Amino acid sequence: MLPLPSRAFCYTIGCPMRALLWLINTLITIYIWLLIGQAVLSWLLAFGVINRYNRTVSVIGDFLYRVTEPALRPIRSMLPNFGGVDISPVILILILYFVRILIDEDLAPFLLGIAP
């Protein structure tokens, strides 16, 4: 992650943009963890490790499905059939890491005014 400027810089122009960049980075991180949680839960359900009729499991599964499915659906529609293996979460995680690095390394220096 890009080292952020000091507090002295913060009083001039950088604080609101720094906070916004931190928020975007944090939201990307949380969404990546939700994708990982959805993948692990789907594996546990597929192998019968946890009971899908348990109320807590179904609520968590429904939440993760509703949060991750809108982003995974377009990726799944573009991928060919891999015989029951779904790699769309991996592709979405790679895209999110790319966006995070793009923001931290390329966009943040210009927005914070510390471009080389």
C-alpha positions as CSV (number, residue, x, y, z in Angstrom):
1,M,0.0,0.0,0.0
2,L,1.2,3.5,-0.8
3,P,2.7,5.4,2.2
4,L,0.4,8.3,3.0
5,P,1.6,11.9,3.6
6,S,2.1,13.3,7.1
7,R,-0.4,15.2,9.2
8,A,1.1,18.6,8.1
9,F,0.1,17.7,4.6
10,C,-3.3,16.6,5.8
11,Y,-4.2,20.1,7.0
12,T,-3.7,21.6,3.5
13,I,-5.5,19.4,0.9
14,G,-5.0,15.6,1.6
15,C,-7.3,14.5,4.4
16,P,-10.7,14.2,2.7
17,M,-9.1,12.4,-0.3
18,R,-7.0,10.2,2.0
19,A,-10.1,9.2,3.9
20,L,-12.0,8.4,0.7
21,L,-9.1,6.2,-0.6
22,W,-9.0,4.4,2.8
23,L,-12.7,3.7,2.6
24,I,-12.5,2.4,-0.9
25,N,-9.6,0.1,0.0
26,T,-11.4,-1.1,3.1
27,L,-14.6,-1.9,1.1
28,I,-12.6,-3.8,-1.5
29,T,-11.0,-5.8,1.3
30,I,-14.4,-6.6,3.0
31,Y,-15.9,-7.7,-0.4
32,I,-12.9,-10.0,-1.0
33,W,-13.5,-11.7,2.4
34,L,-17.2,-12.0,1.6
35,L,-16.3,-13.8,-1.7
36,I,-14.0,-16.1,0.2
37,G,-16.7,-16.8,2.8
38,Q,-19.2,-17.6,0.0
39,A,-16.8,-20.0,-1.7
40,V,-16.0,-21.8,1.6
41,L,-19.6,-22.0,2.5
42,S,-20.5,-23.5,-0.9
43,W,-17.8,-26.1,-0.5
44,L,-19.0,-27.0,3.0
45,L,-22.6,-27.3,1.8
46,A,-21.5,-29.4,-1.3
47,F,-19.6,-31.9,0.8
48,G,-22.3,-32.1,3.5
49,V,-20.1,-30.8,6.3
50,I,-22.7,-28.4,7.5
51,N,-26.5,-28.8,7.4
52,R,-28.1,-26.5,4.8
53,Y,-31.5,-26.7,6.7
54,N,-30.0,-25.1,9.8
55,R,-31.5,-21.6,10.2
56,T,-28.2,-19.8,10.9
57,V,-26.5,-21.5,8.0
58,S,-29.3,-20.6,5.6
59,V,-29.4,-17.0,6.7
60,I,-25.6,-16.6,6.3
61,G,-25.7,-18.4,3.0
62,D,-28.6,-16.2,1.7
63,F,-26.8,-13.0,2.8
64,L,-23.5,-14.1,1.1
65,Y,-25.4,-15.1,-2.0
66,R,-27.3,-11.8,-2.3
67,V,-24.1,-9.8,-1.7
68,T,-21.8,-11.7,-4.1
69,E,-24.1,-12.9,-6.9
70,P,-24.6,-9.6,-8.7
71,A,-20.9,-9.3,-9.2
72,L,-20.3,-13.0,-10.0
73,R,-23.2,-13.4,-12.5
74,P,-21.7,-11.4,-15.4
75,I,-18.4,-13.3,-14.9
76,R,-20.1,-16.6,-14.9
77,S,-22.0,-15.8,-18.1
78,M,-18.7,-15.1,-20.0
79,L,-16.8,-18.2,-18.7
80,P,-17.1,-21.5,-20.5
81,N,-18.3,-24.6,-18.6
82,F,-15.5,-26.1,-16.5
83,G,-17.5,-29.2,-15.5
84,G,-18.9,-28.1,-12.2
85,V,-15.9,-26.0,-11.1
86,D,-16.7,-22.4,-10.6
87,I,-13.7,-20.1,-10.9
88,S,-15.7,-16.9,-11.1
89,P,-14.8,-15.9,-7.4
90,V,-11.1,-16.3,-8.2
91,I,-11.4,-14.1,-11.3
92,L,-13.4,-11.4,-9.3
93,I,-10.8,-11.4,-6.5
94,L,-8.1,-10.9,-9.1
95,I,-10.0,-8.0,-10.6
96,L,-10.5,-6.5,-7.2
97,Y,-6.8,-6.8,-6.4
98,F,-6.0,-5.1,-9.7
99,V,-8.4,-2.3,-8.9
100,R,-6.9,-1.9,-5.5
101,I,-3.3,-1.7,-6.8
102,L,-4.5,0.7,-9.6
103,I,-5.9,3.0,-7.0
104,D,-3.0,2.7,-4.5
105,E,-0.2,3.0,-7.0
106,D,-1.5,5.1,-9.8
107,L,-4.5,7.1,-8.8
108,A,-3.7,7.9,-5.1
109,P,-0.4,9.8,-5.7
110,F,-2.2,12.2,-8.2
111,L,-5.2,12.7,-5.9
112,L,-3.1,13.3,-2.9
113,G,-0.7,15.6,-4.7
114,I,2.4,13.5,-4.1
115,A,3.0,12.3,-7.6
116,P,6.6,11.8,-8.6
